[in-house]
Amino acid sequence: MKKLTILAMTEKGYSVVAAIASAYPGMIGAVVGAHDTSVANDFFEEIAGLCRESGIPFFSRPESYSVQTEYVLAVSWRWIVNVEPSRLIVFHDSLLPRYRGFNPLVTSLINGDTTIGVSALYAGTEYDRGEIVSQSASAISYPITIQDAIGTILKNYRELATEIAGSLYREEAPVGTPQCESDASYSLWRDEEDYYVDWTQPATTVERTVDALGTPYRGAASIIEGKVVRVLAAKAVDDIAVANRTCGKVVFVHDSKPVVVCGKGLLRIDALVDDSGNSMLPLTHFRTRFKGAERLC
């Protein structure tokens, strides 16, 4: 049995550690965890607790540690790992070579993809271009929140983790297959500005954006009267003929919920809070204009 070290963050990392510890006790030589301040629950304590219960050595990233195993698995890991690429297997939230790069699951949901999944690949000199060890896919339908999508791909993570661990248990080196470069696409990094809604987009796209940026993330953002607000739930509704179409303006209020003009279609806002988490519905003024990504151009 070949042992491995797991660099694990978030619920995805927890799922991988739990799956391998259950299926192949004694295979995990050590787990290294790290905090993620961008999500509400980074699962750091859960990973550490699971390791204690399973008798697995656990280190926090700032601590001094060295990799003592032949293979390393990196799950949601953001830092350079100083081991040979042939020993490092990385988990990535897309079916490569599509969506190399950053936040691929968010990009996939905003784009309306009906299949999502996870790739396990060997590390390379350029990010997400290494040979693919294996992939696991899941079909989805809309509407779907990012939280539900993460719940879906956790099954893909567990499947890949046990498959790779099975190879190592049999003393077999996981075999990689080169990616097809002609099919490659990239997903850019996201920062705070990318939370802002682009109201010039179709309402269906804005709805998917709201769902993709919700918990565990901070929520899709907009500006009302100079203040940041978060759209936590929304629904695209039938369009109307607007003679002087102005994206971001409220056109109706239905059951205390504002209906906003988009580039195509209308969006009913079902949950809206200020940056402190306090509900802003119903709005105090009917004549409200939501300003979003276009303000940054």
C-alpha contacts under 8 A as a table, 3 or more apart, distances in Angstrom:
res1	aa1	res2	aa2	distance
1	M	27	M	7.16
1	M	168	L	5.87
1	M	169	Y	4.27
1	M	170	R	6.13
1	M	171	E	5.33
2	K	27	M	7.08
2	K	69	T	7.84
2	K	70	E	6.78
2	K	71	Y	7.70
2	K	168	L	5.02
2	K	169	Y	6.03
2	K	170	R	7.97
2	K	171	E	5.79
3	K	26	G	7.93
3	K	27	M	4.82
3	K	28	I	5.80
3	K	29	G	5.93
3	K	69	T	5.61
3	K	70	E	6.38
3	K	71	Y	6.78
3	K	168	L	7.25
4	L	27	M	6.44
4	L	28	I	5.20
4	L	29	G	5.60
4	L	30	A	7.33
4	L	69	T	5.12
4	L	70	E	6.17
4	L	71	Y	4.73
4	L	72	V	5.34
4	L	73	L	7.18
5	T	28	I	5.89
5	T	29	G	5.47
5	T	30	A	4.95
5	T	31	V	5.76
5	T	32	V	7.77
5	T	67	V	6.80
5	T	68	Q	7.72
5	T	69	T	6.12
5	T	71	Y	6.45
5	T	72	V	4.72
5	T	73	L	6.31
6	I	17	V	7.30
6	I	28	I	7.29
6	I	30	A	6.52
6	I	31	V	4.81
6	I	32	V	6.34
6	I	72	V	5.70
6	I	73	L	4.76
6	I	74	A	5.99
6	I	75	V	7.52
7	L	13	G	7.61
7	L	31	V	5.87
7	L	32	V	4.82
7	L	33	G	6.11
7	L	72	V	7.36
7	L	73	L	6.10
7	L	74	A	4.71
7	L	75	V	6.04
7	L	77	W	6.53
8	A	12	K	7.72
8	A	13	G	4.25
8	A	14	Y	6.77
8	A	17	V	7.67
8	A	31	V	6.86
8	A	32	V	6.14
8	A	33	G	5.20
8	A	34	A	7.30
8	A	47	I	7.83
8	A	74	A	6.29
8	A	75	V	5.02
8	A	76	S	6.53
8	A	77	W	6.59
9	M	12	K	6.83
9	M	13	G	4.80
9	M	14	Y	7.07
9	M	33	G	5.83
9	M	34	A	5.95
9	M	35	H	7.15
9	M	36	D	7.47
9	M	42	D	6.93
9	M	43	F	6.99
9	M	44	F	6.74
9	M	75	V	6.22
9	M	76	S	5.36
9	M	77	W	6.32
10	T	13	G	5.43
10	T	14	Y	6.50
10	T	36	D	7.35
10	T	41	N	7.58
10	T	42	D	4.67
10	T	43	F	4.96
10	T	44	F	6.80
10	T	76	S	6.85
11	E	14	Y	4.91
11	E	15	S	6.12
11	E	42	D	6.94
11	E	43	F	5.64
12	K	15	S	5.12
12	K	16	V	6.41
12	K	75	V	6.78
12	K	76	S	7.11
12	K	154	L	6.14
12	K	157	Y	6.90
13	G	16	V	5.19
13	G	17	V	6.26
13	G	47	I	7.69
13	G	75	V	5.25
13	G	76	S	6.72
14	Y	17	V	5.25
14	Y	18	A	6.04
14	Y	43	F	6.95
14	Y	46	E	7.16
14	Y	47	I	5.38
15	S	18	A	5.13
15	S	19	A	5.99
15	S	154	L	6.68
15	S	157	Y	7.04
15	S	158	R	6.24
16	V	19	A	5.18
16	V	20	I	6.25
16	V	75	V	7.86
16	V	157	Y	6.30
16	V	158	R	5.61
16	V	161	A	5.73
17	V	20	I	5.46
17	V	21	A	5.93
17	V	47	I	7.69
18	A	21	A	5.19
18	A	22	S	6.04
18	A	50	L	7.39
19	A	22	S	5.36
19	A	23	A	6.16
19	A	158	R	5.73
19	A	161	A	6.80
19	A	162	T	6.47
20	I	23	A	5.15
20	I	24	Y	5.48
20	I	25	P	7.23
20	I	27	M	7.61
20	I	28	I	7.59
20	I	161	A	6.44
20	I	162	T	5.82
20	I	165	A	6.61
21	A	24	Y	5.51
21	A	25	P	4.97
21	A	26	G	7.19
21	A	27	M	7.26
21	A	28	I	6.94
21	A	54	S	7.29
22	S	25	P	6.02
23	A	162	T	7.01
24	Y	27	M	5.82
24	Y	165	A	7.29
24	Y	166	G	7.94
24	Y	169	Y	7.64
25	P	28	I	7.47
26	G	29	G	7.27
27	M	165	A	7.92
27	M	169	Y	7.71
28	I	31	V	7.39
28	I	56	I	6.85
29	G	56	I	6.76
29	G	57	P	7.02
29	G	68	Q	7.59
29	G	69	T	6.58
30	A	56	I	5.86
30	A	57	P	4.83
30	A	58	F	5.86
30	A	59	F	7.73
31	V	51	C	7.55
31	V	56	I	7.12
31	V	57	P	6.33
31	V	58	F	4.89
31	V	59	F	6.34
32	V	58	F	5.78
32	V	59	F	4.72
32	V	60	S	5.63
32	V	61	R	6.07
33	G	44	F	6.32
33	G	47	I	7.31
33	G	48	A	7.52
33	G	58	F	7.43
33	G	59	F	6.28
33	G	60	S	4.99
33	G	61	R	5.82
34	A	44	F	6.40
34	A	60	S	5.81
34	A	61	R	5.38
35	H	42	D	6.15
35	H	44	F	5.96
36	D	39	V	6.32
36	D	42	D	5.37
37	T	40	A	7.45
37	T	42	D	7.23
38	S	217	Y	6.80
39	V	42	D	5.97
39	V	215	T	7.83
39	V	216	P	5.13
39	V	217	Y	5.53
39	V	218	R	7.69
40	A	215	T	7.59
40	A	216	P	5.55
40	A	217	Y	7.22
41	N	216	P	7.36
43	F	46	E	5.01
43	F	47	I	6.08
44	F	47	I	5.30
44	F	48	A	6.25
45	E	48	A	5.03
45	E	49	G	5.95
46	E	49	G	5.04
46	E	50	L	6.09
47	I	50	L	5.16
47	I	51	C	6.29
48	A	51	C	5.19
48	A	52	R	6.35
48	A	58	F	6.36
49	G	52	R	5.08
49	G	53	E	6.25
50	L	53	E	5.14
50	L	54	S	6.10
51	C	54	S	5.04
51	C	55	G	5.82
51	C	56	I	4.71
51	C	57	P	6.64
51	C	58	F	6.28
52	R	55	G	5.21
52	R	56	I	6.23
52	R	57	P	7.53
52	R	58	F	7.68
53	E	56	I	7.84
59	F	63	E	6.34
59	F	65	Y	7.18
60	S	63	E	5.50
61	R	64	S	7.70
67	V	72	V	7.92
69	T	72	V	7.22
70	E	87	R	6.42
71	Y	87	R	4.71
71	Y	88	L	5.98
71	Y	89	I	7.60
72	V	87	R	6.10
72	V	88	L	4.82
72	V	89	I	6.15
73	L	88	L	6.03
73	L	89	I	4.93
73	L	90	V	5.85
73	L	91	F	7.58
74	A	77	W	5.63
74	A	88	L	7.34
74	A	89	I	6.32
74	A	90	V	4.81
74	A	91	F	6.27
75	V	90	V	6.40
75	V	91	F	5.40
75	V	92	H	7.77
76	S	91	F	7.23
76	S	92	H	7.74
83	V	87	R	6.68
83	V	88	L	6.79
84	E	87	R	5.47
84	E	88	L	6.69
85	P	88	L	5.16
85	P	89	I	7.83
85	P	122	Y	6.31
85	P	123	A	4.82
85	P	124	G	5.91
86	S	89	I	7.88
86	S	122	Y	6.41
86	S	123	A	7.12
87	R	122	Y	7.60
88	L	122	Y	5.82
88	L	123	A	5.74
89	I	120	A	6.40
89	I	121	L	5.39
89	I	122	Y	4.53
89	I	123	A	6.05
90	V	120	A	5.58
90	V	121	L	5.35
90	V	122	Y	6.10
90	V	123	A	6.32
91	F	118	V	6.77
91	F	119	S	5.73
91	F	120	A	4.57
91	F	121	L	6.58
91	F	157	Y	7.94
92	H	118	V	5.56
92	H	119	S	5.17
92	H	120	A	6.38
92	H	121	L	7.84
92	H	128	D	7.80
93	D	103	N	7.74
93	D	104	P	5.91
93	D	105	L	5.84
93	D	116	I	8.00
93	D	117	G	6.15
93	D	118	V	4.61
93	D	119	S	6.56
94	S	98	R	6.63
94	S	99	Y	6.19
94	S	100	R	7.61
94	S	104	P	6.02
94	S	105	L	6.59
94	S	116	I	6.39
94	S	117	G	5.21
94	S	118	V	4.90
94	S	119	S	6.07
95	L	98	R	5.88
95	L	99	Y	7.58
95	L	116	I	6.98
95	L	117	G	5.63
95	L	118	V	5.73
95	L	119	S	5.61
95	L	135	Q	6.72
95	L	136	S	7.82
95	L	137	A	7.36
96	L	99	Y	6.58
96	L	100	R	6.69
96	L	119	S	6.34
96	L	128	D	7.89
96	L	132	I	7.95
96	L	179	Q	7.46
96	L	184	A	7.35
97	P	100	R	6.31
97	P	128	D	7.87
97	P	129	R	7.54
97	P	179	Q	6.17
97	P	180	C	6.78
97	P	181	E	7.16
97	P	183	D	6.17
97	P	184	A	4.55
97	P	185	S	6.56
98	R	183	D	6.78
98	R	184	A	5.13
98	R	185	S	4.84
98	R	186	Y	6.69
99	Y	102	F	7.83
99	Y	104	P	5.47
99	Y	107	T	7.91
99	Y	108	S	7.94
99	Y	184	A	7.30
99	Y	185	S	5.13
99	Y	186	Y	4.44
99	Y	187	S	4.93
100	R	104	P	7.13
100	R	127	Y	7.45
100	R	128	D	5.55
100	R	129	R	7.72
100	R	184	A	7.42
100	R	185	S	6.18
100	R	186	Y	4.53
100	R	187	S	5.82
101	G	104	P	6.82
101	G	127	Y	6.89
101	G	128	D	6.68
101	G	186	Y	5.74
101	G	187	S	5.12
101	G	188	L	6.20
101	G	189	W	7.15
102	F	187	S	5.46
102	F	188	L	5.56
102	F	189	W	4.86
102	F	190	R	7.34
103	N	106	V	5.53
103	N	107	T	6.47
103	N	187	S	6.81
103	N	188	L	7.56
103	N	189	W	6.72
103	N	190	R	7.25
104	P	107	T	5.07
104	P	108	S	6.02
104	P	187	S	5.80
105	L	108	S	4.99
105	L	109	L	6.25
105	L	116	I	7.43
106	V	109	L	5.26
106	V	110	I	6.23
106	V	146	I	7.16
106	V	212	A	5.54
106	V	213	L	7.28
107	T	110	I	5.22
107	T	111	N	6.11
107	T	187	S	6.72
108	S	111	N	5.16
108	S	112	G	6.30
108	S	113	D	5.54
108	S	116	I	7.29
109	L	112	G	5.03
109	L	113	D	6.01
109	L	146	I	7.69
109	L	208	R	6.54
109	L	209	T	7.57
109	L	212	A	6.11
110	I	113	D	7.91
110	I	205	T	6.43
110	I	208	R	5.16
110	I	209	T	5.17
110	I	212	A	6.45
111	N	205	T	7.46
111	N	208	R	7.93
112	G	142	Y	7.80
112	G	205	T	7.93
112	G	208	R	7.28
113	D	116	I	7.03
114	T	139	A	5.80
114	T	140	I	5.15
114	T	141	S	6.02
115	T	137	A	6.70
115	T	138	S	5.67
115	T	139	A	4.51
115	T	140	I	5.92
116	I	137	A	5.72
116	I	138	S	5.46
116	I	139	A	6.46
116	I	140	I	7.26
116	I	153	I	7.50
117	G	135	Q	7.30
117	G	136	S	5.56
117	G	137	A	4.09
117	G	138	S	5.73
117	G	153	I	5.95
117	G	156	N	6.47
118	V	135	Q	5.73
118	V	136	S	5.49
118	V	137	A	6.53
118	V	153	I	6.95
118	V	156	N	6.15
118	V	157	Y	6.68
119	S	132	I	6.92
119	S	133	V	7.64
119	S	134	S	6.05
119	S	135	Q	4.41
119	S	136	S	6.65
120	A	132	I	5.99
120	A	133	V	5.42
120	A	134	S	5.38
120	A	135	Q	6.16
120	A	160	L	7.11
121	L	128	D	7.64
121	L	130	G	5.88
121	L	131	E	5.48
121	L	132	I	4.15
121	L	133	V	5.01
121	L	134	S	7.06
121	L	176	G	7.08
122	Y	130	G	5.07
122	Y	131	E	5.43
122	Y	132	I	6.44
122	Y	133	V	6.92
122	Y	176	G	7.07
123	A	127	Y	7.48
123	A	128	D	7.18
123	A	129	R	7.64
123	A	130	G	5.28
123	A	131	E	7.74
124	G	127	Y	6.42
124	G	128	D	7.14
124	G	129	R	6.17
124	G	130	G	4.72
124	G	131	E	8.00
125	T	129	R	7.94
125	T	130	G	7.93
126	E	129	R	5.95
126	E	130	G	7.72
127	Y	130	G	7.57
129	R	179	Q	6.97
130	G	178	P	6.99
130	G	179	Q	7.35
131	E	176	G	4.76
131	E	177	T	4.84
131	E	178	P	4.49
131	E	179	Q	6.15
132	I	135	Q	7.61
132	I	176	G	4.91
132	I	177	T	5.03
132	I	178	P	6.34
132	I	179	Q	6.77
133	V	174	P	6.32
133	V	175	V	5.72
133	V	176	G	4.36
133	V	177	T	6.44
134	S	160	L	6.93
134	S	176	G	7.70
135	Q	160	L	6.99
136	S	156	N	5.20
136	S	157	Y	7.74
136	S	159	E	7.19
136	S	160	L	6.76
137	A	153	I	7.84
137	A	156	N	6.58
138	S	152	T	7.19
138	S	153	I	7.10
138	S	156	N	7.51
140	I	144	I	7.81
140	I	149	A	7.99
141	S	144	I	6.73
143	P	208	R	7.14
143	P	211	D	7.73
144	I	148	D	6.36
144	I	149	A	6.71
144	I	208	R	7.79
144	I	211	D	6.60
144	I	212	A	7.98
145	T	148	D	5.25
145	T	149	A	6.22
145	T	211	D	4.51
145	T	212	A	5.70
145	T	214	G	7.07
146	I	149	A	4.89
146	I	150	I	6.05
146	I	211	D	6.08
146	I	212	A	4.68
146	I	213	L	6.73
146	I	214	G	6.48
146	I	215	T	7.08
146	I	216	P	7.85
147	Q	150	I	5.17
147	Q	151	G	6.28
147	Q	214	G	7.50
147	Q	215	T	6.15
147	Q	216	P	6.66
148	D	151	G	4.91
148	D	152	T	6.25
149	A	152	T	4.95
149	A	153	I	6.38
150	I	153	I	5.25
150	I	154	L	6.16
151	G	154	L	5.31
151	G	155	K	7.40
152	T	155	K	5.96
152	T	156	N	7.42
153	I	156	N	4.78
153	I	157	Y	6.27
154	L	157	Y	4.93
154	L	158	R	6.24
155	K	158	R	5.15
155	K	159	E	6.14
156	N	159	E	5.08
156	N	160	L	6.21
157	Y	160	L	5.29
157	Y	161	A	6.01
158	R	161	A	5.04
158	R	162	T	6.18
159	E	162	T	5.51
159	E	163	E	6.17
160	L	163	E	5.01
160	L	164	I	6.13
161	A	164	I	5.35
161	A	165	A	6.05
162	T	165	A	4.95
162	T	166	G	5.87
163	E	166	G	5.09
163	E	167	S	6.57
164	I	167	S	5.22
164	I	168	L	6.47
164	I	174	P	6.64
165	A	168	L	5.04
165	A	169	Y	6.02
166	G	169	Y	4.99
166	G	170	R	6.34
167	S	170	R	5.19
167	S	171	E	6.38
167	S	172	E	5.02
167	S	173	A	6.61
167	S	174	P	6.25
168	L	171	E	4.81
168	L	172	E	5.34
168	L	173	A	6.46
168	L	174	P	7.46
169	Y	172	E	7.39
180	C	183	D	5.73
180	C	184	A	6.93
181	E	184	A	5.19
190	R	193	E	7.74
190	R	194	D	5.77
191	D	194	D	5.51
191	D	195	Y	7.36
192	E	195	Y	5.56
192	E	196	Y	7.81
193	E	196	Y	5.85
193	E	293	A	7.41
193	E	296	L	7.88
194	D	197	V	7.84
194	D	293	A	7.56
195	Y	213	L	7.12
195	Y	219	G	7.01
195	Y	220	A	5.02
195	Y	221	A	5.32
196	Y	220	A	5.88
196	Y	221	A	4.40
196	Y	222	S	5.41
196	Y	292	G	5.12
196	Y	293	A	4.93
197	V	206	V	6.89
197	V	209	T	7.54
197	V	210	V	7.97
197	V	220	A	6.26
197	V	221	A	5.97
197	V	222	S	5.99
197	V	291	K	7.97
197	V	292	G	4.85
197	V	293	A	5.37
198	D	201	Q	5.84
198	D	206	V	7.30
198	D	292	G	5.37
198	D	293	A	4.67
198	D	294	E	6.11
199	W	202	P	7.64
199	W	203	A	7.85
199	W	206	V	7.13
199	W	247	C	5.54
199	W	248	G	5.56
199	W	261	V	7.57
199	W	262	C	5.06
199	W	263	G	6.33
199	W	291	K	7.62
199	W	292	G	6.46
199	W	293	A	7.55
199	W	294	E	7.77
200	T	247	C	5.71
200	T	248	G	7.85
200	T	262	C	5.44
200	T	263	G	4.04
200	T	264	K	7.55
200	T	294	E	7.98
201	Q	205	T	6.32
201	Q	206	V	6.46
201	Q	262	C	6.21
201	Q	263	G	4.95
201	Q	264	K	6.77
202	P	205	T	5.30
202	P	206	V	6.40
202	P	262	C	5.86
202	P	263	G	5.11
202	P	264	K	4.38
202	P	265	G	6.04
203	A	206	V	4.95
203	A	207	E	6.06
203	A	236	A	5.27
203	A	237	V	7.72
203	A	262	C	5.55
203	A	263	G	7.12
203	A	264	K	6.01
203	A	265	G	5.10
203	A	266	L	5.54
203	A	267	L	5.51
204	T	207	E	5.09
204	T	208	R	6.34
204	T	235	K	7.91
204	T	236	A	5.51
204	T	265	G	7.66
205	T	208	R	5.13
205	T	209	T	6.12
206	V	209	T	4.86
206	V	210	V	6.18
206	V	267	L	7.79
207	E	210	V	5.18
207	E	211	D	6.33
207	E	233	A	7.97
207	E	234	A	5.80
207	E	235	K	5.85
207	E	236	A	6.16
207	E	267	L	7.31
208	R	211	D	5.07
208	R	212	A	5.99
209	T	212	A	5.01
209	T	213	L	6.20
209	T	220	A	7.13
210	V	213	L	5.43
210	V	214	G	6.39
210	V	219	G	6.84
210	V	220	A	5.24
210	V	231	V	6.58
210	V	232	L	6.41
210	V	233	A	6.49
210	V	234	A	6.90
211	D	214	G	5.58
211	D	232	L	7.49
211	D	233	A	6.88
211	D	234	A	7.98
213	L	216	P	8.00
213	L	217	Y	5.67
213	L	218	R	6.77
213	L	219	G	4.96
213	L	220	A	5.53
214	G	217	Y	5.16
214	G	218	R	6.06
214	G	219	G	4.36
214	G	220	A	6.80
214	G	232	L	6.15
215	T	218	R	6.45
215	T	219	G	6.81
218	R	230	R	7.84
219	G	230	R	5.53
219	G	231	V	6.25
219	G	232	L	5.71
220	A	230	R	5.41
220	A	231	V	5.28
220	A	232	L	6.69
221	A	228	V	6.60
221	A	229	V	5.62
221	A	230	R	4.52
221	A	231	V	6.13
221	A	292	G	7.15
222	S	228	V	5.79
222	S	229	V	5.38
222	S	230	R	6.36
222	S	231	V	7.45
222	S	290	F	6.09
222	S	291	K	5.57
222	S	292	G	4.75
222	S	293	A	7.75
223	I	226	G	5.77
223	I	227	K	5.30
223	I	228	V	4.71
223	I	229	V	5.90
223	I	290	F	5.62
223	I	291	K	4.83
223	I	292	G	6.14
224	I	227	K	5.30
224	I	228	V	6.58
224	I	229	V	6.90
224	I	288	T	7.16
224	I	289	R	6.35
224	I	290	F	5.43
224	I	291	K	6.54
225	E	289	R	7.82
228	V	274	D	6.56
228	V	275	D	6.23
229	V	272	L	6.99
229	V	273	V	5.79
229	V	274	D	4.50
229	V	275	D	5.76
230	R	272	L	5.71
230	R	273	V	5.31
230	R	274	D	6.09
230	R	275	D	6.73
231	V	234	A	7.19
231	V	269	I	7.03
231	V	271	A	6.08
231	V	272	L	4.73
231	V	273	V	6.75
232	L	270	D	7.61
232	L	271	A	5.19
232	L	272	L	5.85
232	L	273	V	7.51
233	A	269	I	6.27
233	A	270	D	5.19
233	A	271	A	4.89
233	A	272	L	7.32
234	A	267	L	6.54
234	A	268	R	5.52
234	A	269	I	4.40
234	A	270	D	5.07
234	A	271	A	6.88
235	K	267	L	5.60
235	K	268	R	5.18
235	K	269	I	6.60
235	K	270	D	7.32
236	A	265	G	7.01
236	A	266	L	5.79
236	A	267	L	4.45
236	A	268	R	6.20
237	V	265	G	6.67
237	V	266	L	5.37
237	V	267	L	5.82
237	V	268	R	6.70
238	D	265	G	6.03
238	D	266	L	6.31
239	D	264	K	7.15
239	D	265	G	4.21
239	D	266	L	5.44
240	I	265	G	7.31
240	I	266	L	7.90
242	V	245	R	5.14
245	R	261	V	7.45
246	T	249	K	6.19
246	T	261	V	6.77
246	T	262	C	7.79
247	C	260	V	7.57
247	C	261	V	5.04
247	C	262	C	4.86
247	C	263	G	5.93
248	G	260	V	5.75
248	G	261	V	5.43
248	G	262	C	6.26
248	G	289	R	5.44
248	G	290	F	4.59
248	G	291	K	6.10
248	G	292	G	7.88
249	K	260	V	5.54
249	K	261	V	5.62
249	K	287	R	7.53
249	K	288	T	6.17
249	K	289	R	4.45
249	K	290	F	6.15
250	V	253	V	7.65
250	V	258	P	6.14
250	V	259	V	5.52
250	V	260	V	4.41
250	V	261	V	6.35
250	V	286	F	6.96
250	V	287	R	6.53
250	V	288	T	5.77
250	V	289	R	6.31
250	V	290	F	7.81
251	V	258	P	7.60
251	V	259	V	5.86
251	V	260	V	5.92
251	V	261	V	6.58
252	F	258	P	5.97
252	F	259	V	5.11
252	F	260	V	7.44
253	V	256	S	5.69
253	V	257	K	5.26
253	V	258	P	4.38
253	V	259	V	5.82
253	V	286	F	7.55
254	H	257	K	5.10
254	H	258	P	6.39
254	H	259	V	7.19
256	S	281	L	6.71
256	S	282	P	5.00
256	S	283	L	7.58
257	K	268	R	6.52
257	K	269	I	5.80
257	K	270	D	5.94
257	K	281	L	6.85
257	K	282	P	6.43
258	P	268	R	5.84
258	P	269	I	5.69
258	P	270	D	7.92
258	P	282	P	7.85
258	P	283	L	7.56
259	V	266	L	6.40
259	V	267	L	5.40
259	V	268	R	4.24
259	V	269	I	6.29
260	V	266	L	5.56
260	V	267	L	5.12
260	V	268	R	6.31
260	V	269	I	7.62
260	V	290	F	7.98
261	V	264	K	7.71
261	V	265	G	6.73
261	V	266	L	4.86
261	V	267	L	6.61
262	C	265	G	5.64
262	C	266	L	5.46
262	C	267	L	6.89
269	I	272	L	6.90
271	A	279	S	7.39
271	A	281	L	7.33
272	L	279	S	5.76
272	L	280	M	5.56
272	L	281	L	6.40
273	V	276	S	7.47
273	V	277	G	5.20
273	V	278	N	5.04
273	V	279	S	4.25
273	V	280	M	5.15
273	V	281	L	7.80
274	D	277	G	5.35
274	D	278	N	5.45
274	D	279	S	6.58
274	D	280	M	6.55
275	D	278	N	7.50
280	M	283	L	6.00
283	L	286	F	6.79
285	H	288	T	6.02
291	K	294	E	7.26
291	K	295	R	6.51
292	G	295	R	5.82
292	G	296	L	7.75
293	A	296	L	5.54
293	A	297	C	7.30
294	E	297	C	5.48
